[in-house]
Structure formats: C-alpha cells, structure tokens
Amino acid sequence: MMLDLFSVTVMTAIVAFVATAIFVIETLRRRDAGAGRLWAVAYLCGTVTTFAYISWAAGIGEEVAIAIGNAAFAMTPAFMWLGNRRFNDRPIVWQSVVAGVLAVTTFLAAVIRVPIEGEWGGWAVMAAHIVFFFLAGGWEAMRRPMGRMGNARLLTGVLFAAAVYYAARLGAFVIDGPEGTFFRTWFGSISANIATIVLTMVAVVVTSILRASKSVTQRYEWISENGVAADGILLRRTYRDALAAMAERAGWRRELVSVIIVHVDGLDEMAAAFGSDAADELAAQWRRSVRRHAPASAFVGEDGDSTLAVCGVASTAADARRQGAAIYRGCIDDLAGNPTGLLPVVGIGIGLTETVGYDTDLLMESARGAAVRASRSLEASVLFGGLDEARSHLT
C-alpha cells in the first residue's frame, strides 16, 4: 500500500487533535497549573503546527503559514522541556526567554527564506532548534526527582529518540538536499508524519501518567532517596522503624512515649473544587507547620494520605497534650495565612504508652481514632486515644 502525503498529514492532524483534546480537557478538569499545563500547551502547539501546514498545502497563507507551523513546531518540544523543569520544581524564567527567542528566530527564518528557497526555506534553522529542545527536555527528564520514576525514563527515551531522528534528518537535509533521493526516501514528509504520530501517542500516555503520579498524596515519596522526604518528614516505613526503636528503649525504662497524630480533612474536596495546585500548596504548608511546631526531639513522619505522626517522650499526659495543642495552634495560624485562602479541618489525636502500652500498632491506632474524632468534634481539637481503641483491636 502506497501512502500519499495528504493522507498521512490528515492522519497526523487527527491523532494530534484527539491527543491534545484529551490532555487539555483533563488539564482543565484537574485545574492543573503546574507541569501539566505546560505539557498541554506543547500539545496545542503541535496541533497548530499540523493545521498551519494543512493551510499552506491548501494554498492559504503561503510563507506565513509555513512560518507559523515552523515556530509552533519548535515550541512543541520547548514546552515539553519547560514542563519537565516545572515537574522537577526548577525555575523556568530564563528558559522561557530562550524558548521565545528561538521561536521568533524560527518564524523569521521561514518568512525570509521561503520566498527565496521554496517550502523548505528556514527548515534547517527550525530543525536545529527542535534538536536542541528535545535534547534539553530529555536531559531534564533524566534529572531527579523526575528521573527516579520509571515512566519518566520512557519519556526520556521518547524525547531522545525524537532528537536523534531530527538530527539525522537535518544531516541528510544538509548533505543530500530536500530533493535528494536518500532524504525523500528515509526522511521525507511522510516518514516524519509517521514518526510524529508514534511519538505523540507515547508522549501523551506517559505525561498523563506522570501528572497523575505527582499528586498531593504521592508527591513526597518519590522525591526521597534515603527514607526522608524532601521537606524533612520521615517516610512511613522509616517512621515506623523509628517509633518501634523508641518504644522498645522507653519500655526498658518505663518512660512515657506519646504518639501525636495530625489529621486533616477536606484536601480531596478542595482539590476537586479549586484544583490540585491549591490542595498541593495546603498540603505542603501543613507538612511544614507540623514539622516546625513539633518538639525538637520528636520524630515526624507520614502515616497516610492526610495524616502525619509525631512520636516522642513526654514527662506527663499533660505535657503530651501541651505538645499536641502547640502543633494544632501552629498549624491553624500557618494555614490561615496561606495565599490560597483555604483552611482544612485539623484534628489532633494522642496515644500514650501509659494507656495502651508499648505496642506500636496500638499506639498508632489509638492516636488515629482520636485524631479523626477531634477533626469532627466541635468541642475539642486535641483528644486522647484510650482503651476503646485497644479493645477494638483485640476483638
């Protein structure tokens, strides 16, 4: 079966449009203002590229249509690169300036050279910029924390494969010329459109998975390399080991150990109503607040999607309650000044070894139950867990 250029171009346009529509709709639904928005712009640029070239093929726009298509094509990997940097929480100001300057250069090269050289005028400039952006995007996808994720490695492969393809295509263009047999056979418009379809489909799937992975409930663990998240809070497995060691040593001396659970309600609802970025900002602020206001000698760790745990030695039950109240007041004060203007419900639960013993599972369960009750109570924000949780666990 022989493929003609028009059919392949239409096929590419359909794939680009459908992939872009799905990704953009999901971006709007999630109210994503981070890496997902930049990736969505990249796919939109790809769609603009396709329709610009179709307009030129239909005799509309002449060199301006080609120039718009070339510039939009160059901006596609550029926004992928910027999205990768935003995903890694790195600045994008100067990188955005570089992308804008190279896009303008690509546009002007086509406007100037197309009337002289024909439809391939300015293409070499665009291809060089595309190779640069693909390489930069692939390199950024390799950097941590993004590089620790398996799906990011697949995106790295896609971006580097695209860079290699367009570098080879640029070399063939310079050596053989756009009318050369080798170039037209292996790197002509039909093969380029097929490569674009494959790369687009893979990239959309991978970026969708990556965006879903960086959520308020998962964003901290994949940043960690040593059992401690980037914001200084122990991951769940690390915290449980620290609590077990502390309870064992305290049991030898019959010292009082307290587990303070800080539970927040409403983050999922806020993410659905105001977007994932607002919920992420609240979660980050809440985590910083708990760590800041916890006793300096205590361990602060994760205990689920919306709970943090603080374990330490207390002199008395009143001392443990004072520690919990200090954490509660600190969280409320810090969250009240959050720029989002949103305030989740915070509940504090305390489990004590003098009540449930030195079994870490009972300590955690009693504190969790008390924290949930406190978050739903109108009378008290700090509650103790007691024998009820222990009995329910035993039965």
MOWO-V452511 format. One record per run of one state. SS is the DSSP state (~ for helix, > for strand, _ for the rest). FROM is the first residue (numbers start at 1). LEN is the number of residues. If there is no record, write none. Layout:
# MOWO-V452511
ss from len
SS FROM LEN
SS FROM LEN
This chain:
# MOWO-V452511
ss from len
_ 1 4
~ 5 26
_ 31 4
~ 35 23
_ 58 5
~ 63 25
_ 88 5
~ 93 25
_ 118 5
~ 123 20
_ 143 3
~ 146 3
_ 149 1
~ 150 27
_ 177 4
~ 181 6
_ 187 2
~ 189 25
_ 214 7
~ 221 3
_ 224 4
> 228 1
_ 229 5
> 234 1
_ 235 1
~ 236 18
_ 254 3
> 257 9
_ 266 1
~ 267 8
_ 275 1
~ 276 18
_ 294 5
> 299 4
_ 303 4
> 307 7
_ 314 3
~ 317 20
_ 337 8
> 345 8
~ 353 4
_ 357 3
~ 360 17
_ 377 5
> 382 3
_ 385 2
~ 387 8
_ 395 1
